[in-house]
Amino acid sequence: MSNTTSLNPSDILGKLSKEEILEDFRIAQLSRHASLMGRKEVFMGKAKFGIFGDGKELAQIAMARAFQLGDFRSGYYRDQTFMMALGELSVQEYFAQLYAHTDVEKEPASAGRLMNGHFATRSLNEDGSWKDLTKKYNSAADISPTAAQMPKLLGLAYASKLYRQNKGLKSFKKFSNNGNEVAWGTIGNASTSEGMFFETINAAGVMQVPMVVSVWDDAYGISVPQEFHTTKGSISEVLSGFERNDDQAGIEIIRVKGWDYEALLNAYEQAGKIARNSHTPVLIHVEEVTQPQGHSTSGSHERYKSKERLDWEKNWDCNAKFREFILENEIATADELDKIDAEAKAQAKSEKEAAWKAFSLEIKTELQEAVQLIKEAAQKSNRKVVLEQLANDLSKTLNPIRKDVISAVRKALLTLRKESFATKADLRKWLDNQEELNYDRYNSHLYSQTEWSVSNIKEVPVVYDETSTLVDGREVLQAFFDKTLESNPAFFAFGEDVGKIGDVNQAFAGLQDKYGPNRVADTGIRECTIIGQGIGTALRGLRPVAEIQYLDYLLYGLQMLSDDLASLTYRTKGGQKAPMIVRTRGHRLEGVWHAGSPMGMILSSLRGMVICVPRNMTQAAGMYNTLLQSDEPAMVIECLNGYRLKEKLPSNLGEFTVPVGQAEVLREGTYCTVVTYGSMCRIVMAAAEELEEIGISIEVIDVQTLLPFDLSGEIGKSVSKTSRVLFADEDVPGGASAFMLQQAIEEQDLYHYLDSAPQTLAAKPHRPAYSSDGDYFSKPSEDDVVEKVYGILHEANPKEFPKL
């Protein structure tokens, strides 16, 4: 195992000037003072929670010195010193995030949407177009779940490999300089116990990508000491079997102390060179790190650390040891260092105060406006005393937030409910304006707001001609992917069994041989990092299709999709995007784990993604084409039992698009509207034929996408004609069928059209039993649809439709 004591020594004092070393000291002290002040701000009630990077300053400064333009970080919520050292985070911005300032200019990482310690650079221009990522330092937007930063780190590093090896990407100058970029990850020692960490390390060793992972090891995970987290108490010991040697590829492992300035600079310099030059992953185990203020503002580490440990942490604090190093090497005097420290403290205080002033002044201005309007309304109202008291209480609020202001105005309007509109007109107008502003501050950018939004992609109808032959559905997809691989060098696909055999259903058959393993690639069985691989490469301008073999297996990657991808545009307020496509398949097949339709789970957890549920492979191909022209993340759930069904091969394959959010009427009818999607379309259409034979005409609607949902109101138009509606799918009761019902009832005002209660038809609440009989008795069948529709009509007209 590599160790910094065995590294070739470099003369740090010869490589760095006095000014550079003292600048490192200044940054370390500036960051430390920001941490100390941040904790106090929380305890003073000016922020809700704080988590800080004190104790990690020196290692992060060393990492920043090895970090180059074009590189990416995917890190940990204690990396403030690193961001400050790069010049990508000012102290004022740091405190603006602590206060949750919603001005993106003041808090560019998340516009106040994330708690402090969550860092991001803005990869996009205001119009949503890409900046030149090679000319800037890049930080992927942080997320809180422990170790969840690791999977996308793999993807960020993998992108460099693709940019270096795929000649078709050489023109993508704003995204890469021949794949020379390193992806730098950081993680706390306790979080290395998570499966996501191990899965990422293993995948990186297999794939050989330029990834450097720093483990900040302070020997605890909140209150739990290292021996409860890690075998042998050392993550580098645990990973020793992954280490590369002369005969086998693997990862490089470096150990270094978190207080040793020279050794840290050596370690990061070497790690950067190894990863950048040979695309070998590196793990740097930074040991003997301290955490002076404990884990966060929610508790004190004195409760669980011994006096001996606390004394050790004080003596071996990295900033204190750095000061000793400078004095011992006569780089500066104690007075010079005291002066630098005092100036750093003053700067931190000044920028903190500026951040608070900017944040609070904005709200105080709104408060003053609201108080004045309430008082003016009071003069015209017979509830004057109540309104004036409300205004006075609001004006005396200590450290007011917007909730205080808006709530007071809403209470005032409620008090004025029986007054003339003239009395409350100005107050109402002010609140309406604030609601627009607050929507932008707190609710915007869940989906793309750029010209590349899926809703802006032009519809191109499918075309058939005399050359359009009947083929297996999977051949339609194969032909589409073939054309797309040929025309779009940024497009590539990967997943379990996708490469050599062309996926388990053969939609990529023969395409690896034609385009190579960088375009159509196999992966290990590792759904979590398949998703991360897609997120990271999409963050770097590529257009990945990440395959999850079966819909049931989505659970392995659901956290990454939910916590990271689906919320990315929202939590950066349009500052980053990762337009990856998750390709999977589900619904009908066999048994508990291969016939899943957990659509309710997907709809609840993946808001922010487009969810496509095509009924056949032609529709799927059109959806893929639409999505590849947009800049939004998406999931396409193909019908597992549709690959061998015959479809006509379009003559404009690769050109036609299917509009997202557009429901399609598959069959017109008059008695009842049946709304469905995916494999259920065939079942409902078969049921419609059977119902027609007994004189019942139903209208069948395929919603095609669940997010977004029926934007043009096709369901409402249909129900206004039929007066009855049934929502049918294969999810559990109360899942996607309930979602569709809610969307249609509330968004399309179906209530006024209905002559019968709206109904749903879903699968049983358990997983489907094995075999064709298991399918029949677990999921909706043609018979179920027929009887359900008949039952709706029987209730409305029992004479014409007597009980079965």
C-alpha positions in Angstrom: 0.0 0.0 0.0 1.3 3.4 -0.9 2.0 5.8 2.0 3.1 9.4 2.0 6.3 8.4 3.9 7.3 6.4 0.8 6.5 9.1 -1.7 9.3 10.8 -3.4 9.9 13.9 -1.2 9.4 17.3 -2.8 10.8 20.5 -1.5 7.5 22.3 -0.7 9.4 25.4 0.5 11.1 25.5 -2.9 8.0 24.9 -4.9 5.8 27.5 -3.1 6.7 31.0 -2.4 6.3 32.6 1.0 3.3 34.5 -0.3 1.6 31.3 -1.5 2.1 29.5 1.8 0.8 32.5 3.8 -2.1 32.7 1.5 -2.9 29.1 2.3 -2.7 30.1 6.0 -5.0 33.0 5.4 -7.6 30.8 3.7 -7.4 28.2 6.5 -8.0 30.9 9.1 -10.7 32.6 7.1 -12.6 29.4 6.7 -12.2 28.5 10.4 -13.6 31.9 11.5 -16.5 31.5 9.2 -17.2 28.1 10.8 -17.1 29.5 14.3 -19.3 32.4 13.4 -21.7 30.3 11.6 -22.4 28.2 14.7 -23.1 31.3 16.7 -25.5 32.6 14.0 -27.6 29.4 14.4 -27.7 29.7 18.1 -28.8 33.3 17.8 -31.8 32.2 15.8 -30.6 33.7 12.5 -30.4 30.3 10.8 -32.1 27.0 11.4 -29.2 24.6 11.2 -25.5 24.6 10.6 -22.8 22.1 9.6 -19.3 23.2 9.1 -15.9 22.2 7.7 -13.6 23.1 10.6 -10.8 20.7 11.1 -10.6 19.8 7.4 -9.0 23.0 6.2 -5.5 22.0 5.4 -6.3 18.9 3.4 -8.8 20.8 1.3 -6.3 23.5 0.6 -3.9 20.9 -0.7 -6.7 19.4 -2.9 -7.4 22.8 -4.3 -3.8 23.3 -5.3 -4.0 20.0 -7.4 -7.4 20.9 -8.8 -7.3 22.3 -12.4 -9.6 24.2 -14.7 -12.1 21.8 -16.2 -11.9 19.4 -13.2 -15.1 18.4 -11.3 -15.8 18.0 -7.6 -18.5 15.8 -6.2 -18.3 16.2 -2.5 -19.2 16.4 1.1 -20.9 19.2 3.0 -17.8 20.1 4.9 -15.8 21.2 1.8 -16.1 25.0 2.3 -12.3 25.6 2.6 -11.8 23.9 -0.7 -14.4 26.0 -2.4 -12.9 29.2 -0.8 -9.4 28.2 -1.9 -10.6 27.9 -5.5 -12.3 31.3 -5.4 -15.6 29.6 -6.0 -17.1 30.6 -2.6 -16.9 33.9 -0.8 -17.6 34.2 2.9 -20.6 36.4 2.1 -22.0 33.6 -0.2 -21.3 31.1 2.5 -23.4 33.0 5.0 -26.0 33.8 2.3 -26.6 30.1 2.1 -26.7 29.7 5.9 -29.5 32.4 6.0 -31.2 30.9 2.9 -31.0 34.0 0.8 -33.1 33.4 -2.3 -31.2 35.8 -4.6 -29.2 33.6 -7.0 -26.6 36.4 -7.4 -26.0 36.4 -3.6 -26.2 32.6 -3.2 -25.3 31.1 -6.6 -25.1 27.4 -5.4 -28.8 26.9 -4.7 -30.5 30.3 -4.4 -31.3 29.6 -0.8 -32.9 26.2 -1.5 -30.3 24.1 0.4 -28.9 24.3 3.9 -25.3 25.5 4.3 -22.5 23.4 3.2 -24.0 22.4 -0.1 -21.8 23.7 -2.9 -22.3 24.0 -6.6 -20.9 26.0 -9.5 -23.2 27.2 -12.2 -22.6 25.2 -15.4 -25.3 27.0 -17.4 -25.9 30.5 -18.7 -29.1 32.3 -17.9 -30.8 30.9 -21.0 -29.9 27.3 -20.0 -27.1 26.9 -22.5 -23.8 25.4 -21.5 -20.9 27.5 -20.3 -17.4 26.5 -21.3 -16.7 24.0 -18.6 -13.0 23.6 -19.5 -12.3 27.2 -18.5 -13.8 27.0 -15.0 -13.6 25.1 -11.8 -16.6 22.8 -11.5 -18.5 21.5 -8.6 -21.5 19.2 -9.1 -24.4 20.2 -6.8 -24.1 18.6 -3.4 -26.7 16.4 -1.8 -27.0 15.4 1.9 -27.6 11.6 1.9 -24.4 10.1 3.1 -22.2 8.6 0.3 -24.7 9.6 -2.3 -22.1 11.9 -3.9 -20.1 8.9 -4.9 -22.1 7.4 -7.8 -22.2 10.5 -9.9 -18.5 11.0 -9.2 -18.0 7.8 -11.2 -19.9 9.3 -14.1 -18.0 12.6 -13.9 -14.7 10.6 -14.2 -16.1 8.2 -16.8 -16.9 11.2 -19.0 -13.1 12.0 -19.2 -12.5 8.5 -20.4 -15.1 8.9 -23.1 -13.8 12.3 -24.2 -10.3 10.9 -24.5 -11.1 7.7 -26.3 -14.1 8.6 -28.5 -12.8 10.4 -31.6 -16.3 11.6 -32.4 -16.2 13.8 -29.3 -13.1 15.8 -30.2 -15.2 18.7 -31.3 -16.9 19.1 -27.9 -14.3 21.7 -26.9 -16.3 23.4 -24.1 -16.7 20.1 -22.2 -13.3 18.5 -22.2 -9.6 18.9 -23.1 -8.9 15.4 -24.5 -10.3 13.8 -21.3 -7.6 15.4 -19.1 -10.1 16.4 -16.4 -10.1 14.7 -13.0 -13.2 14.1 -10.9 -12.4 14.8 -7.2 -14.7 13.3 -4.6 -14.8 13.8 -0.8 -16.5 11.7 1.9 -16.4 11.4 5.6 -14.9 8.2 7.1 -18.2 6.9 8.6 -20.0 7.3 5.2 -17.6 4.8 3.6 -19.7 2.2 5.3 -22.4 2.8 2.8 -22.9 0.5 -0.1 -22.8 3.4 -2.6 -19.2 4.0 -1.6 -18.0 0.4 -2.1 -20.0 0.1 -5.3 -18.4 3.2 -6.7 -14.8 2.2 -5.7 -15.3 -1.2 -7.3 -16.7 0.2 -10.5 -13.9 2.8 -10.7 -11.3 0.0 -10.3 -12.9 -2.0 -13.1 -13.4 0.9 -15.4 -10.1 2.7 -14.7 -11.3 6.3 -14.7 -9.6 9.5 -13.4 -11.2 9.7 -10.0 -9.6 10.9 -6.8 -11.5 10.2 -3.6 -10.5 11.9 -0.3 -11.7 10.3 2.9 -11.8 12.9 5.7 -11.2 10.6 8.7 -12.0 12.2 12.1 -12.5 8.8 13.7 -16.2 9.3 14.4 -19.6 9.3 12.6 -21.5 11.8 14.7 -21.3 10.0 18.1 -20.3 6.5 16.9 -16.5 5.8 16.9 -14.6 4.2 14.1 -14.6 0.7 15.5 -18.4 0.5 14.9 -18.0 1.7 11.3 -15.1 0.1 9.6 -13.4 -3.3 9.8 -9.9 -2.9 11.3 -10.8 0.7 11.9 -9.3 1.8 8.6 -10.9 2.2 5.2 -7.5 2.1 3.5 -6.8 -1.3 5.1 -10.2 -2.6 4.1 -9.6 -1.5 0.5 -6.1 -2.9 0.3 -7.3 -5.7 -1.9 -8.3 -3.1 -4.5 -4.8 -1.7 -4.8 -3.1 -1.9 -8.2 0.1 -3.7 -8.7 2.6 -4.4 -11.5 0.3 -7.1 -12.9 -3.2 -6.0 -12.2 -5.1 -2.7 -12.6 -6.9 -1.4 -9.5 -6.8 1.8 -7.5 -3.9 3.7 -6.0 -4.1 4.2 -2.2 -2.3 7.0 -0.4 -2.4 7.6 3.4 -1.6 11.0 4.8 -2.2 12.9 8.0 -4.7 15.7 8.0 -2.4 18.1 9.9 0.8 17.5 7.7 1.0 20.4 5.2 4.0 19.1 3.3 2.7 15.6 3.1 -0.8 16.7 2.0 0.6 18.8 -0.8 2.8 15.8 -1.9 -0.1 13.4 -1.8 -2.5 15.6 -3.8 0.1 16.5 -6.3 0.9 12.8 -6.9 -2.8 11.7 -6.9 -3.7 14.4 -9.5 -0.9 13.3 -11.8 -1.7 9.6 -11.6 -5.4 10.1 -12.3 -4.9 12.7 -15.0 -2.2 11.0 -16.9 -3.1 7.3 -16.7 -6.8 7.5 -15.7 -6.2 5.4 -12.6 -8.5 6.0 -9.7 -6.9 7.1 -6.4 -8.0 7.0 -2.8 -6.4 9.4 -0.4 -7.1 8.3 3.2 -6.7 11.6 5.2 -6.2 10.4 8.8 -6.0 12.2 12.1 -8.5 14.9 11.1 -10.3 16.8 13.8 -13.7 18.3 14.2 -13.4 21.2 16.7 -17.1 22.1 16.9 -18.4 18.6 16.7 -20.8 17.2 14.0 -23.3 20.1 13.7 -25.3 22.7 15.6 -27.7 20.0 16.8 -25.4 18.6 19.5 -22.1 18.8 21.4 -19.3 16.3 20.9 -18.4 16.7 24.5 -21.2 14.3 25.2 -19.5 11.3 23.5 -15.7 12.1 23.2 -13.4 11.5 26.1 -11.3 14.3 27.6 -8.2 12.7 26.2 -9.7 12.7 22.7 -10.8 16.3 23.0 -7.3 17.3 24.3 -5.7 15.5 21.4 -8.0 17.2 18.9 -7.0 20.6 20.3 -3.3 19.8 20.1 -3.4 18.3 16.7 -5.8 20.8 15.1 -4.6 21.2 11.5 -4.6 25.0 11.6 -2.5 25.0 14.8 -0.1 22.5 13.3 0.1 24.7 10.1 1.1 27.7 12.3 3.8 25.6 14.0 5.1 24.5 10.6 5.4 28.1 9.4 7.1 29.3 12.5 9.5 26.3 12.7 10.6 26.9 9.1 10.9 30.7 9.7 8.5 31.5 6.9 6.8 34.2 8.9 6.9 35.5 12.5 4.3 35.0 15.1 3.3 38.7 14.7 2.9 38.3 11.0 0.6 35.3 11.5 -1.4 37.1 14.2 -1.9 39.9 11.8 -3.1 37.6 9.0 -5.4 35.8 11.5 -6.9 39.1 12.7 -7.5 40.3 9.2 -9.1 37.0 8.3 -11.4 37.2 11.3 -12.3 40.8 10.4 -13.0 39.8 6.8 -15.2 36.9 7.9 -17.1 39.2 10.3 -17.5 41.9 7.7 -18.8 39.5 5.0 -21.1 37.8 7.5 -22.6 41.1 8.3 -23.0 42.1 4.7 -24.7 38.8 4.0 -27.2 39.3 6.9 -27.8 42.9 5.8 -28.6 41.9 2.2 -30.8 39.0 3.3 -32.7 40.8 6.1 -33.1 44.2 4.3 -35.0 42.5 1.5 -37.4 41.0 3.9 -37.7 44.1 6.1 -38.6 46.1 3.0 -41.4 43.7 2.3 -42.5 43.7 5.9 -42.7 47.5 5.9 -44.7 47.5 2.8 -47.1 44.9 4.3 -47.4 46.9 7.6 -48.3 50.0 5.7 -50.9 48.4 3.5 -52.5 46.7 6.5 -52.7 50.0 8.3 -54.2 51.7 5.3 -56.8 49.0 5.0 -57.5 49.4 8.7 -58.5 53.0 8.2 -61.2 52.0 5.8 -62.4 48.9 7.7 -64.8 48.3 10.6 -62.2 45.8 11.9 -59.7 48.7 12.5 -58.5 47.5 15.9 -57.9 44.0 14.9 -56.0 45.0 11.7 -53.9 47.6 13.5 -52.9 45.1 16.2 -51.9 42.7 13.4 -49.7 45.4 11.8 -48.1 46.3 15.1 -47.3 42.7 15.9 -45.8 42.2 12.5 -43.7 45.4 12.8 -42.2 44.1 16.1 -41.1 40.7 14.8 -37.5 39.9 15.7 -35.5 38.6 12.8 -38.6 38.3 10.5 -38.8 35.8 7.7 -41.1 35.9 4.7 -43.5 33.5 6.4 -44.2 36.1 9.0 -45.0 38.8 6.4 -47.1 36.7 4.1 -49.0 35.0 6.9 -49.9 38.4 8.4 -51.2 39.7 5.1 -53.3 36.5 4.5 -54.8 36.9 8.0 -55.6 40.5 7.2 -57.4 39.5 4.1 -59.3 36.9 6.0 -60.3 39.6 8.5 -61.4 41.7 5.6 -63.4 39.0 3.9 -66.8 40.8 4.3 -65.5 44.2 3.4 -65.8 45.8 -0.1 -63.1 44.9 -2.6 -61.9 48.5 -2.6 -60.9 48.3 1.0 -58.6 45.3 0.4 -57.7 45.9 -3.3 -54.2 47.2 -2.6 -53.4 44.4 -0.1 -54.7 41.8 -2.5 -52.7 43.2 -5.4 -49.5 43.2 -3.2 -50.1 39.6 -2.1 -50.7 38.5 -5.7 -47.4 40.1 -6.7 -45.6 38.5 -3.8 -47.0 35.1 -4.7 -45.4 35.4 -8.2 -42.1 36.4 -6.7 -42.3 33.6 -4.1 -43.1 31.0 -6.7 -39.9 32.0 -8.5 -38.0 32.0 -5.2 -39.2 28.7 -3.8 -41.0 26.6 -6.4 -39.6 27.3 -9.9 -37.3 25.1 -12.0 -38.6 21.7 -11.1 -38.6 21.2 -14.8 -36.6 22.9 -17.5 -37.5 26.5 -18.2 -35.3 26.8 -21.3 -36.0 26.6 -25.0 -35.0 22.9 -24.8 -37.9 22.0 -22.5 -39.7 18.9 -23.7 -42.8 21.0 -24.2 -41.0 23.0 -26.8 -39.8 20.1 -28.9 -41.5 20.2 -32.3 -43.8 17.2 -33.1 -42.9 15.3 -36.2 -45.6 12.7 -37.1 -44.6 9.1 -37.8 -44.6 8.3 -41.5 -45.2 4.9 -43.2 -44.9 4.1 -46.9 -44.8 1.1 -49.2 -41.4 0.1 -47.8 -42.7 -0.1 -44.2 -42.7 -3.8 -43.3 -43.9 -5.6 -40.2 -41.1 -6.3 -37.8 -40.6 -7.3 -34.2 -41.0 -4.3 -31.9 -37.5 -4.6 -30.7 -36.3 -4.1 -34.3 -37.9 -0.7 -34.4 -35.9 0.3 -31.4 -32.7 -1.3 -32.8 -33.1 0.7 -36.0 -33.7 3.9 -34.0 -30.7 3.4 -31.8 -28.6 2.6 -34.8 -29.5 5.9 -36.5 -29.0 7.9 -33.3 -25.5 6.4 -32.7 -24.6 7.2 -36.2 -25.8 10.8 -36.1 -25.2 11.9 -32.5 -21.7 11.4 -31.1 -22.7 12.5 -27.6 -25.3 9.6 -27.5 -24.2 6.4 -25.9 -25.9 3.5 -23.9 -24.7 1.3 -21.1 -26.1 -1.2 -18.6 -26.1 -4.9 -17.7 -26.0 -7.0 -20.9 -26.4 -4.0 -23.1 -23.1 -4.4 -24.9 -22.0 -7.7 -26.3 -25.5 -9.3 -26.6 -27.3 -6.1 -27.3 -29.5 -6.1 -24.1 -31.7 -9.0 -22.9 -34.4 -8.0 -25.5 -32.0 -7.3 -28.3 -32.7 -3.6 -29.0 -28.9 -3.0 -29.2 -28.1 -6.2 -31.0 -25.0 -5.9 -33.1 -24.5 -2.2 -32.3 -21.5 -2.6 -30.0 -19.7 -4.4 -32.9 -20.6 -1.5 -35.2 -19.9 1.5 -32.9 -17.5 0.1 -30.3 -17.7 -0.4 -26.5 -17.5 3.3 -25.7 -20.9 3.8 -27.4 -22.7 0.6 -26.4 -21.2 -0.7 -23.1 -21.7 -3.5 -20.7 -21.6 -2.9 -17.0 -21.5 -4.9 -13.8 -24.6 -5.7 -11.8 -24.7 -2.3 -10.0 -27.8 -0.3 -10.6 -26.9 2.5 -8.2 -23.7 3.4 -10.0 -25.3 2.8 -13.4 -27.5 5.7 -12.5 -24.6 7.7 -11.1 -22.6 7.0 -14.3 -25.5 8.5 -16.3 -25.8 11.6 -14.0 -22.1 12.4 -14.1 -21.7 12.1 -17.8 -24.8 14.1 -18.5 -23.5 16.8 -16.2 -20.5 17.0 -18.6 -22.5 17.5 -21.8 -23.0 13.9 -22.9 -26.3 12.2 -23.7 -26.4 8.9 -21.9 -29.0 6.2 -21.9 -28.6 4.3 -18.7 -30.4 0.9 -18.7 -31.9 -0.6 -15.6 -32.7 -4.1 -16.8 -36.1 -4.5 -15.2 -38.4 -2.0 -13.5 -38.3 -4.0 -10.3 -34.5 -3.3 -10.0 -35.1 0.4 -10.1 -35.2 0.4 -6.3 -31.4 -0.1 -6.3 -30.9 3.3 -8.0 -34.0 5.1 -6.8 -32.2 7.2 -4.2 -29.8 8.6 -6.8 -32.7 9.3 -9.1 -34.8 10.9 -6.4 -32.3 12.8 -4.2 -29.9 13.8 -7.0 -31.2 13.7 -10.6 -34.9 14.6 -10.2 -34.1 17.6 -8.0 -30.9 18.8 -9.7 -32.4 21.6 -11.8 -34.7 22.7 -8.9 -32.0 22.7 -6.2 -29.6 24.8 -8.4 -32.4 27.0 -9.7 -31.4 26.2 -13.2 -27.7 26.3 -12.6 -27.0 22.7 -13.6 -28.7 20.1 -15.7 -28.2 16.4 -16.4 -30.4 15.3 -19.3 -29.8 11.6 -19.0 -32.4 9.0 -20.0 -33.1 5.9 -17.9 -34.3 3.1 -20.1 -36.1 0.2 -18.4 -38.9 -2.2 -18.9 -41.7 -3.6 -16.8 -45.4 -4.5 -16.4 -46.3 -7.9 -17.7 -44.0 -10.9 -17.6 -43.7 -13.5 -14.8 -43.7 -13.5 -11.1 -43.0 -11.3 -8.1 -39.7 -9.7 -9.3 -40.1 -9.5 -13.1 -43.6 -8.1 -13.5 -43.4 -5.0 -11.5 -45.4 -1.8 -12.2 -44.4 0.4 -9.1 -45.6 3.5 -10.9 -46.9 5.2 -7.7 -43.4 4.9 -6.2 -41.9 6.5 -9.3 -44.5 9.3 -9.5 -44.1 10.1 -5.8 -40.3 10.1 -5.8 -39.2 11.4 -9.2 -41.0 14.7 -9.6 -38.5 16.7 -11.8 -38.1 13.8 -14.3 -40.2 13.1 -17.4 -41.9 9.7 -17.1 -42.8 8.1 -20.4 -44.9 4.9 -20.6 -45.1 4.0 -24.3 -47.6 1.3 -25.4 -45.3 0.0 -28.1 -41.7 0.4 -29.4 -42.6 2.8 -32.1 -44.0 5.2 -29.6 -40.9 4.6 -27.4 -38.6 5.5 -30.3 -40.5 8.7 -30.9 -40.2 9.5 -27.2 -36.5 8.9 -27.2 -36.1 11.2 -30.1 -38.0 13.9 -28.3 -36.1 13.5 -25.1 -32.7 13.6 -26.9 -33.6 17.0 -28.3 -34.6 18.3 -24.9 -32.5 19.1 -21.8 -34.5 17.3 -19.2 -33.9 14.0 -17.4 -36.3 11.2 -18.2 -37.3 7.6 -17.7 -38.8 5.5 -20.5 -40.6 2.4 -19.3 -41.0 0.0 -22.2 -43.5 -2.9 -22.3 -41.7 -6.0 -21.3 -44.1 -8.2 -23.3 -44.0 -6.0 -26.5 -40.6 -6.7 -28.0 -41.7 -9.7 -30.1 -45.1 -8.2 -31.1 -45.2 -7.0 -34.7 -45.1 -3.3 -35.6 -44.7 -1.4 -38.8 -41.3 0.0 -39.4 -41.6 3.8 -39.9 -40.0 5.3 -42.9 -38.9 8.4 -41.0 -37.3 6.6 -38.1 -34.9 8.9 -36.2 -36.9 11.9 -37.4 -40.4 11.5 -36.0 -41.1 12.6 -32.4 -43.9 11.8 -29.9 -44.9 14.9 -28.0 -44.4 14.6 -24.3 -47.5 15.3 -22.1 -49.9 14.6 -25.0 -52.5 11.9 -24.4 -53.8 10.1 -27.5 -57.3 8.8 -28.2 -56.8 5.3 -29.5 -60.5 4.6 -30.0 -63.5 6.8 -30.0 -66.7 5.9 -28.1 -69.7 7.3 -26.3 -70.6 5.3 -23.2 -67.5 5.6 -21.0 -63.9 6.9 -21.2 -61.2 4.4 -20.2 -57.8 6.0 -19.5 -54.7 3.8 -19.4 -51.1 3.4 -20.6 -48.4 0.9 -21.4 -49.2 -2.8 -21.7 -52.7 -2.1 -20.5 -53.5 -0.4 -23.8 -53.7 -3.7 -25.6 -55.8 -5.2 -22.9 -58.2 -2.3 -22.8 -58.5 -2.2 -26.6 -59.3 -5.9 -26.6 -61.9 -5.3 -24.0 -63.4 -2.5 -26.1 -63.9 -5.0 -28.9 -65.7 -7.3 -26.6 -67.9 -4.5 -25.2 -68.7 -3.3 -28.6 -70.2 -6.8 -29.4 -72.7 -6.3 -26.5 -73.6 -2.7 -27.6 -71.2 -0.7 -25.3 -69.0 1.8 -27.0 -66.0 3.0 -24.9 -63.4 5.7 -25.7 -59.9 4.6 -25.0 -57.1 7.1 -24.1 -53.4 6.3 -23.8 -51.9 9.0 -21.6 -48.4 8.1 -23.0 -46.6 10.1 -20.3 -47.4 10.3 -16.6 -45.1 13.3 -15.9 -46.1 15.6 -17.5 -49.8 14.5 -17.6 -52.3 15.2 -20.4 -51.4 18.8 -20.9 -54.0 19.4 -23.6 -56.9 18.0 -21.5 -57.8 15.1 -23.8 -59.4 13.3 -20.8 -61.6 16.2 -20.0 -62.7 16.6 -23.6 -63.6 12.9 -23.7 -65.5 12.8 -20.4 -67.5 15.8 -21.4 -68.8 13.6 -24.1 -69.1 10.2 -22.3 -69.9 11.5 -18.8 -68.1 8.4 -17.3 -64.5 7.5 -16.7 -62.4 4.6 -15.6 -58.7 4.8 -14.9 -56.9 1.5 -15.4 -53.4 0.3 -14.9 -51.2 -2.4 -13.4 -50.0 -0.6 -10.3 -51.3 -1.4 -6.9 -54.7 0.2 -5.8 -54.1 3.9 -5.0 -51.0 4.1 -7.1 -50.8 5.6 -10.6 -54.5 5.1 -11.1 -55.3 7.3 -8.2 -52.7 9.8 -9.5 -54.4 9.9 -12.9 -57.8 10.4 -11.3 -56.5 13.2 -9.1 -54.8 15.0 -12.0 -57.9 14.7 -14.2 -60.5 15.6 -11.5 -58.6 18.6 -10.1 -56.8 19.9 -13.2 -59.5 19.3 -15.8 -62.5 19.9 -13.6 -64.1 16.5 -14.5 -66.7 16.8 -11.7 -69.1 18.9 -13.8 -69.1 16.3 -16.6 -69.7 13.1 -14.6 -72.9 11.2 -14.4 -71.3 8.4 -12.5 -68.6 8.2 -9.8 -65.1 8.1 -11.4 -63.6 4.6 -11.0 -60.2 3.0 -10.9 -59.1 -0.5 -11.9 -55.7 -1.6 -10.6 -53.7 -4.8 -9.8 -54.0 -6.6 -6.5 -52.2 -5.0 -3.6 -49.5 -7.8 -3.7 -46.8 -8.6 -6.2 -48.0 -10.7 -9.1 -48.0 -14.5 -8.6 -45.9 -16.6 -11.0 -47.3 -18.2 -14.2 -50.0 -17.1 -16.6 -52.6 -17.9 -14.0 -50.7 -15.8 -11.5 -50.8 -12.9 -14.0 -54.5 -13.4 -14.6 -55.5 -13.4 -11.0 -53.0 -10.7 -9.9 -53.3 -8.0 -12.6 -56.2 -6.5 -14.6 -57.4 -8.7 -17.4 -59.6 -8.1 -20.4 -62.4 -9.7 -18.4 -61.8 -7.3 -15.5 -62.0 -4.3 -17.8 -65.2 -5.5 -19.4 -66.9 -6.2 -16.1 -65.7 -2.9 -14.6 -67.1 -0.9 -17.4 -70.3 -2.9 -17.4 -70.6 -2.4 -13.7 -70.4 1.4 -14.1 -73.1 1.3 -16.7 -75.3 -1.0 -14.6 -75.2 1.4 -11.7 -76.3 4.2 -14.1 -78.9 2.2 -15.9 -79.7 -1.2 -14.3 -82.6 -1.8 -16.7 -80.5 -1.6 -19.8 -77.5 -3.2 -18.2 -78.8 -5.8 -15.7 -76.6 -7.3 -13.1 -74.3 -10.0 -14.4 
